[in-house]
């Protein structure tokens, strides 16, 4: 529970901010869709600095890195609250991402090194409770903050939670033991290639089709980023101790987790961005009403903890992944049928069920994904897994914003004054996207993860 507290902070921060986007946009005098810069800047910063987490944990100790990262995250939150312009907010969100890049994978690393395989399902169930509580309380908390106070408090609340997490970690997490192997020399070239490549690709995605940069510049950035990432792949093959060892992708269950689960994570990443915009801009609901509806998905995810282990024991990992992924796609497509006159109780119930099946899939996938990774490579696995997961979420935000903008233009709008009809085809497309994960899940053997059941 303690090592999962950073995930609570992250999910609280992201879900609160999504609910408060219209208020922040009004205060900073920018179009609301431009604020996805602040969301993707954080996620991009996570992706760029995540490769450092495993190396630092092996070099100076996981507990020290864990606590220091929470300090950075809380300090950056205070700076975000003081921002008076979009560029300043984006800059401080990058600093927040640097802290998040260290605390999340290192927390998972502490857990994976301490828990035996036979207890991993139960441990992962508890590990996912704090982030779900953060995601569940975030929309409501954000709605209350925007309604009763100012948007600045969505960042200030991270400070007391961060201090509590540090205190619990210092009191209850054991001291750092010996590293599973001698820390390797820092792979400077690999870090620069990864960071440069990811930054360019995400910058291209963010500027494409929004008039924020010439088209040729976005294409050039994308090409340069992909070339840098390809160069890192070649570099990692030649180096014995790269900053992120891509050879762990040869492990079937880990590959299914990070690559097979990518389409599903893209869709899940888009939902917390799209739903508050649908409710507030498309339906004209208040921030508080939007927050109450949005928390249904997280409440459904929390209910997963009641049925997950029993379901795995009964049907196994493979059948659970196939069934839950298919149902998640159906529910996301079903969101396209929401209308301004749809009863709130119906919307809440559908989001509740969608959150339940989506979480069933993600928690079981995250548990299974590390089952074949040796302890000596666990720091690489947690860093790479978190990096690709956050990239998927970041791409989901960018994809959702771009698709809504494009549909708005198609309907004759300007991409800023959104209507409920602008969201309908977007939910259909994102729902169908999740079905791509089934291609990977079908390749898993029927008895995969049997030793964890």
C-alpha positions as CSV (number, residue, x, y, z in Angstrom):
1,X,0.0,0.0,0.0
2,X,2.9,2.4,0.8
3,X,4.8,1.8,-2.4
4,X,1.6,2.3,-4.3
5,X,1.0,5.7,-2.7
6,X,2.8,7.5,-5.6
7,X,0.3,6.0,-8.0
8,X,-2.4,7.5,-5.8
9,X,-0.7,10.9,-6.2
10,X,-0.5,10.5,-9.9
11,X,-4.0,9.4,-10.5
12,X,-5.4,12.0,-8.1
13,X,-3.4,14.7,-9.9
14,X,-4.4,13.6,-13.4
15,X,-8.1,13.0,-12.7
16,X,-8.5,16.2,-10.7
17,X,-6.8,18.2,-13.5
18,X,-9.0,16.6,-16.2
19,X,-12.1,17.8,-14.3
20,X,-10.7,21.3,-13.9
21,X,-9.5,21.8,-17.5
22,X,-12.3,24.3,-18.4
23,X,-11.7,26.4,-15.3
24,X,-7.9,26.4,-15.9
25,X,-8.4,27.4,-19.6
26,X,-10.6,30.3,-18.6
27,X,-8.1,31.5,-15.9
28,X,-5.1,31.3,-18.3
29,X,-7.1,32.6,-21.3
30,X,-6.3,29.7,-23.6
31,X,-8.5,27.2,-25.6
32,X,-9.4,24.2,-23.4
33,X,-7.9,21.7,-25.9
34,X,-4.6,23.5,-25.7
35,X,-4.4,22.4,-22.1
36,X,-3.7,18.9,-23.2
37,X,-0.2,20.3,-23.5
38,X,0.0,20.4,-19.7
39,X,-1.2,16.8,-19.5
40,X,1.1,15.4,-22.2
41,X,4.1,17.5,-20.9
42,X,3.8,15.6,-17.7
43,X,3.4,12.2,-19.4
44,X,6.2,13.0,-21.9
45,X,8.5,14.0,-19.0
46,X,7.7,10.7,-17.4
47,X,8.7,8.8,-20.5
48,X,11.9,10.7,-21.0
49,X,13.2,10.3,-17.4
50,X,11.9,6.8,-16.7
51,X,15.0,5.1,-18.0
52,X,16.9,6.7,-15.1
53,X,14.8,5.0,-12.5
54,X,16.2,1.5,-12.7
55,X,19.8,2.6,-12.9
56,X,19.4,5.0,-9.9
57,X,17.6,2.4,-7.8
58,X,20.5,-0.1,-8.4
59,X,23.1,2.7,-7.8
60,X,21.9,4.5,-4.7
61,X,19.1,2.3,-3.4
62,X,15.4,2.0,-4.2
63,X,14.2,3.5,-0.9
64,X,16.3,6.6,-1.2
65,X,15.2,7.2,-4.8
66,X,11.6,6.6,-3.9
67,X,11.5,9.2,-1.1
68,X,13.5,11.8,-3.1
69,X,11.1,11.4,-6.0
70,X,8.1,12.2,-3.9
71,X,9.8,15.3,-2.6
72,X,10.4,16.5,-6.2
73,X,6.8,15.7,-7.2
74,X,5.3,17.6,-4.2
75,X,7.6,20.6,-4.8
76,X,6.7,20.8,-8.5
77,X,3.0,20.6,-7.5
78,X,3.4,23.8,-5.5
79,X,5.0,25.5,-8.5
80,X,2.2,24.4,-10.7
81,X,-0.2,26.1,-8.4
82,X,1.8,29.4,-8.8
83,X,1.8,29.3,-12.6
84,X,0.2,32.3,-14.3
85,X,0.5,31.2,-17.9
86,X,0.3,28.0,-20.0
87,X,4.1,27.9,-20.7
88,X,4.9,28.2,-17.0
89,X,2.3,25.5,-16.2
90,X,3.8,23.2,-18.9
91,X,7.3,23.8,-17.5
92,X,6.4,22.9,-13.9
93,X,4.4,19.8,-15.2
94,X,7.7,18.6,-16.8
95,X,9.3,18.9,-13.3
96,X,6.4,17.0,-11.8
97,X,7.0,14.3,-14.4
98,X,10.7,14.0,-13.4
99,X,9.5,13.1,-9.9
100,X,6.9,10.8,-11.1
101,X,9.4,9.0,-13.4
102,X,11.3,8.0,-10.3
103,X,8.7,7.2,-7.7
104,X,6.3,4.9,-9.7
105,X,8.6,2.3,-11.2
106,X,10.8,2.2,-8.1
107,X,7.8,1.6,-5.9
108,X,6.8,-1.3,-8.2
109,X,10.4,-2.5,-8.1
110,X,10.4,-2.6,-4.3
111,X,7.2,-4.7,-4.4
112,X,8.4,-7.2,-7.0
113,X,11.7,-7.8,-5.3
114,X,9.9,-8.5,-2.0
115,X,6.9,-10.6,-2.9
116,X,7.1,-14.3,-4.0
117,X,5.3,-15.5,-7.1
118,X,2.7,-17.4,-5.2
119,X,1.5,-14.2,-3.4
120,X,1.8,-11.9,-6.4
121,X,-1.9,-11.8,-7.4
122,X,-2.9,-10.8,-3.8
123,X,-0.1,-8.3,-3.6
124,X,-1.0,-6.7,-6.9
125,X,-4.6,-6.4,-5.8
126,X,-3.5,-4.4,-2.8
127,X,-1.0,-2.5,-4.9
128,X,-3.7,-1.2,-7.2
129,X,-6.1,0.0,-4.4
130,X,-4.4,3.4,-3.7
131,X,-4.3,4.5,-7.4
132,X,-7.9,3.5,-7.8
133,X,-8.9,5.5,-4.8
134,X,-7.0,8.4,-6.3
135,X,-8.7,8.1,-9.6
136,X,-12.1,7.6,-7.9
137,X,-11.9,10.6,-5.6
138,X,-10.1,12.8,-8.2
139,X,-13.1,13.8,-10.4
140,X,-15.3,14.5,-7.4
141,X,-12.5,16.3,-5.5
142,X,-11.7,18.3,-8.6
143,X,-15.4,19.3,-9.0
144,X,-15.6,20.4,-5.4
145,X,-12.4,22.4,-5.7
146,X,-13.4,24.2,-8.9
147,X,-16.9,24.9,-7.5
148,X,-16.0,26.1,-4.1
149,X,-12.4,27.4,-4.4
150,X,-9.9,27.9,-7.2
151,X,-8.1,25.6,-9.6
152,X,-4.8,26.2,-7.8
153,X,-5.9,23.8,-5.0
154,X,-5.9,20.8,-7.4
155,X,-2.0,21.0,-7.2
156,X,-1.7,22.1,-3.6
157,X,-3.4,19.0,-2.3
158,X,-0.5,16.9,-3.5
159,X,1.7,18.5,-0.8
160,X,0.2,17.0,2.3
161,X,-0.4,13.6,0.6
162,X,3.3,13.6,-0.5
163,X,4.5,14.4,3.0
164,X,2.4,11.5,4.4
165,X,3.8,9.1,1.8
166,X,7.3,10.1,2.7
167,X,6.7,9.6,6.4
168,X,5.2,6.1,5.9
169,X,8.0,5.1,3.6
170,X,10.7,6.1,6.0
171,X,8.9,4.4,8.9
172,X,7.9,1.1,7.3
173,X,9.9,0.3,4.2
174,X,13.0,-1.7,5.1
175,X,16.4,-0.2,4.3
176,X,18.0,-0.9,0.9
177,X,19.7,-4.2,0.8
178,X,22.5,-5.2,-1.6
179,X,21.7,-4.7,-5.3
180,X,21.0,-8.0,-7.2
181,X,24.1,-7.2,-9.3
182,X,26.8,-4.5,-9.4
183,X,25.3,-1.3,-10.9
184,X,26.4,-0.8,-14.5
185,X,28.2,2.4,-15.8
186,X,25.7,5.0,-16.8
187,X,24.7,4.6,-20.5
188,X,24.8,8.3,-21.5
189,X,24.4,7.7,-25.2
190,X,21.5,5.4,-24.7
191,X,19.7,7.8,-22.3
192,X,20.2,10.7,-24.8
193,X,18.9,8.6,-27.7
194,X,15.8,7.5,-25.8
195,X,15.0,10.9,-24.4
196,X,15.6,12.7,-27.6
197,X,13.6,10.2,-29.6
198,X,10.6,10.2,-27.3
199,X,10.5,14.0,-27.0
200,X,10.5,14.5,-30.7
201,X,7.8,11.9,-31.4
202,X,5.5,13.3,-28.7
203,X,6.2,16.8,-29.9
204,X,5.1,15.8,-33.4
205,X,2.0,14.2,-32.1
206,X,1.1,17.2,-30.0
207,X,1.5,19.8,-32.8
208,X,0.1,17.8,-35.7
209,X,-3.1,19.3,-37.1
210,X,-3.5,22.0,-34.5
211,X,-1.8,24.9,-36.3
212,X,0.8,25.1,-33.5
213,X,3.6,24.5,-35.9
214,X,4.1,24.1,-39.7
215,X,3.2,20.6,-41.0
216,X,6.6,20.1,-42.3
217,X,8.1,20.7,-38.9
218,X,5.8,18.2,-37.2
219,X,6.7,15.6,-39.9
220,X,10.4,16.3,-39.5
221,X,10.2,16.0,-35.7
222,X,8.4,12.6,-36.0
223,X,11.0,11.3,-38.5
224,X,13.8,12.5,-36.3
225,X,12.3,10.9,-33.2
226,X,11.7,7.5,-34.9
227,X,15.3,7.6,-36.2
228,X,16.6,8.2,-32.7
229,X,14.5,5.4,-31.2
230,X,15.7,3.0,-34.0
231,X,19.3,4.1,-33.2
232,X,18.7,3.2,-29.6
233,X,17.5,-0.3,-30.5
234,X,20.7,-0.9,-32.4
235,X,22.8,0.7,-29.6
236,X,21.1,-1.5,-27.0
237,X,21.9,-4.7,-29.0
238,X,25.6,-3.8,-29.1
239,X,26.0,-2.7,-25.5
240,X,26.2,-5.3,-22.8
241,X,24.6,-3.0,-20.1
242,X,22.3,-0.5,-21.9
243,X,20.2,1.8,-19.7
244,X,17.1,-0.2,-20.7
245,X,17.8,-3.8,-21.8
246,X,15.3,-4.5,-24.6
247,X,16.2,-8.2,-24.5
248,X,13.6,-8.6,-21.8
249,X,11.0,-8.2,-24.5
250,X,11.8,-11.8,-25.6
251,X,9.9,-13.0,-22.5
252,X,6.4,-13.9,-23.7
253,X,4.3,-12.6,-20.8
254,X,6.3,-9.4,-20.5
255,X,5.9,-8.7,-24.2
256,X,2.1,-9.3,-24.0
257,X,2.0,-6.9,-21.1
258,X,3.9,-3.9,-22.6
259,X,3.2,-4.4,-26.3
260,X,-0.1,-6.3,-26.4
261,X,-1.7,-4.1,-23.8
262,X,-0.7,-0.9,-25.5
263,X,-3.9,-0.5,-27.6
264,X,-6.0,-1.0,-24.4
265,X,-3.9,1.4,-22.4
266,X,-4.2,4.0,-25.2
267,X,-8.0,3.8,-24.9
268,X,-7.9,3.9,-21.1
269,X,-5.6,6.9,-21.3
270,X,-8.1,8.8,-23.5
271,X,-11.1,8.3,-21.3
272,X,-10.3,10.5,-18.3
273,X,-9.6,13.3,-20.8
274,X,-12.7,12.8,-23.0
275,X,-15.4,12.1,-20.5
276,X,-15.1,15.4,-18.5
277,X,-15.0,17.4,-21.7
278,X,-18.1,15.5,-23.0
279,X,-20.0,16.2,-19.7
280,X,-19.0,19.8,-19.3
281,X,-18.7,21.1,-22.9
282,X,-20.9,18.7,-24.7
283,X,-23.7,18.3,-22.1
284,X,-23.2,21.6,-20.3
285,X,-22.9,20.0,-16.8
286,X,-21.2,21.7,-13.9
287,X,-17.7,20.6,-12.9
288,X,-19.2,19.0,-9.7
289,X,-21.8,17.0,-11.7
290,X,-19.1,16.0,-14.2
291,X,-16.9,14.8,-11.3
292,X,-19.6,12.7,-9.8
293,X,-20.3,10.9,-13.1
294,X,-16.6,10.5,-14.0
295,X,-15.8,8.8,-10.7
296,X,-18.0,5.9,-11.7
297,X,-15.2,4.3,-13.8
298,X,-12.8,4.4,-10.9
299,X,-15.5,3.0,-8.5
300,X,-16.0,0.1,-10.9
301,X,-12.2,-0.5,-11.0
302,X,-12.1,-0.6,-7.2
303,X,-14.8,-3.4,-7.3
304,X,-12.3,-5.4,-9.3
305,X,-10.4,-6.2,-6.1
306,X,-13.4,-8.3,-4.9
307,X,-13.6,-10.6,-7.9
308,X,-10.1,-10.7,-9.5
309,X,-8.4,-13.5,-7.7
310,X,-11.6,-15.7,-7.7
311,X,-12.0,-15.1,-11.5
312,X,-8.3,-15.9,-12.2
313,X,-8.6,-19.2,-10.2
314,X,-11.8,-20.1,-12.2
315,X,-11.0,-19.2,-15.8
316,X,-7.2,-18.5,-15.9
317,X,-5.3,-15.5,-17.1
318,X,-5.7,-16.0,-20.8
319,X,-9.5,-16.4,-20.9
320,X,-9.8,-13.5,-18.4
321,X,-7.8,-11.2,-20.7
322,X,-9.7,-12.2,-23.8
323,X,-13.1,-11.8,-22.2
324,X,-12.4,-8.6,-20.3
325,X,-10.7,-6.9,-23.2
326,X,-13.7,-7.7,-25.5
327,X,-16.2,-6.3,-22.9
328,X,-14.1,-3.2,-22.4
329,X,-14.3,-2.5,-26.2
330,X,-18.1,-3.0,-26.1
331,X,-18.5,-0.5,-23.2
332,X,-16.3,2.1,-24.8
333,X,-18.3,1.9,-28.0
334,X,-21.4,2.2,-25.8
335,X,-20.2,5.5,-24.4
336,X,-20.9,6.9,-27.9
337,X,-24.7,6.6,-27.1
338,X,-24.6,9.1,-24.2
339,X,-26.8,12.1,-25.0
340,X,-27.5,15.3,-23.0
341,X,-30.9,13.8,-21.9
342,X,-29.5,10.4,-20.9
343,X,-30.4,9.9,-17.2
344,X,-27.4,10.4,-15.0
345,X,-28.1,7.1,-13.2
346,X,-27.8,5.2,-16.6
347,X,-24.5,7.0,-17.4
348,X,-23.1,6.2,-14.0
349,X,-24.1,2.6,-14.2
350,X,-22.5,2.1,-17.7
351,X,-19.3,3.8,-16.6
352,X,-19.2,1.7,-13.5
353,X,-19.4,-1.6,-15.5
354,X,-16.9,-0.3,-18.0
355,X,-14.4,0.5,-15.3
356,X,-14.9,-2.9,-13.7
357,X,-14.1,-4.9,-16.9
358,X,-11.2,-2.6,-17.9
359,X,-9.6,-2.9,-14.6
360,X,-10.0,-6.7,-14.5
361,X,-8.0,-6.8,-17.7
362,X,-5.2,-4.3,-16.7
363,X,-4.6,-5.7,-13.2
364,X,-4.4,-9.3,-14.4
365,X,-2.1,-8.2,-17.3
366,X,0.2,-6.2,-15.0
367,X,0.4,-9.2,-12.6
368,X,1.2,-11.7,-15.3
369,X,3.7,-9.5,-17.1
370,X,6.5,-9.8,-14.6
371,X,6.2,-13.5,-13.9
372,X,9.1,-14.5,-16.2
373,X,11.5,-11.6,-15.5
374,X,14.5,-12.6,-13.4
375,X,15.3,-10.5,-10.3
376,X,18.5,-9.2,-11.8
377,X,16.6,-7.6,-14.7
378,X,13.6,-6.5,-12.6
379,X,14.7,-2.8,-12.5
380,X,14.9,-2.8,-16.4
381,X,11.5,-4.4,-16.6
382,X,9.8,-1.9,-14.2
383,X,11.4,1.1,-16.0
384,X,10.5,-0.2,-19.5
385,X,7.0,-1.2,-18.6
386,X,6.2,2.1,-16.9
387,X,7.8,4.0,-19.8
388,X,5.7,2.2,-22.5
389,X,2.6,2.4,-20.3
390,X,2.9,6.1,-19.9
391,X,3.6,6.6,-23.5
392,X,0.4,4.7,-24.3
393,X,-1.6,6.9,-21.9
394,X,0.1,10.0,-23.4
395,X,-0.7,9.0,-26.9
396,X,-4.3,8.3,-25.8
397,X,-4.7,11.9,-24.6
398,X,-3.2,13.2,-27.8
399,X,-5.3,10.9,-29.9
400,X,-8.5,11.8,-28.1
401,X,-7.9,15.5,-28.4
402,X,-6.9,15.3,-32.1
403,X,-9.9,13.2,-33.0
404,X,-12.4,15.4,-31.2
405,X,-10.9,18.5,-32.9
406,X,-11.0,16.8,-36.3
407,X,-14.7,15.7,-35.9
408,X,-15.6,19.2,-34.7
409,X,-14.0,20.7,-37.9
410,X,-15.9,18.0,-39.9
411,X,-19.1,19.2,-38.4
412,X,-18.3,22.8,-39.3
413,X,-17.0,23.9,-35.9
414,X,-13.8,25.5,-34.9
415,X,-12.4,22.7,-32.7
416,X,-12.9,24.7,-29.5
417,X,-16.7,25.0,-29.1
418,X,-17.4,21.3,-28.8
419,X,-20.8,19.7,-29.0
420,X,-22.0,16.2,-27.8
421,X,-22.1,14.9,-31.4
422,X,-18.4,15.6,-31.8
423,X,-17.6,12.9,-29.3
424,X,-19.8,10.1,-30.8
425,X,-17.4,8.8,-33.5
426,X,-14.4,9.2,-31.2
427,X,-15.7,6.8,-28.6
428,X,-16.6,4.3,-31.4
429,X,-13.1,4.5,-32.8
430,X,-11.3,4.2,-29.4
431,X,-13.5,1.2,-28.5
432,X,-12.6,-0.6,-31.6
433,X,-8.9,0.2,-31.1
434,X,-8.9,-1.9,-27.9
435,X,-9.7,-5.1,-29.9
436,X,-6.1,-5.0,-31.3
437,X,-4.9,-6.2,-27.9
438,X,-6.8,-9.5,-28.5
439,X,-4.2,-10.4,-31.2
440,X,-1.5,-10.6,-28.5
441,X,-3.6,-12.2,-25.8
442,X,-4.7,-15.0,-28.1
443,X,-1.0,-16.0,-28.5
444,X,-0.6,-16.8,-24.8
445,X,-0.8,-20.5,-23.8
446,X,-4.0,-21.6,-22.1
447,X,-2.1,-22.4,-18.8
448,X,-0.1,-19.2,-18.7
449,X,0.5,-18.0,-15.1
450,X,-0.6,-21.3,-13.6
451,X,2.1,-21.1,-10.9
452,X,0.6,-17.7,-9.8
453,X,-3.0,-19.0,-9.3
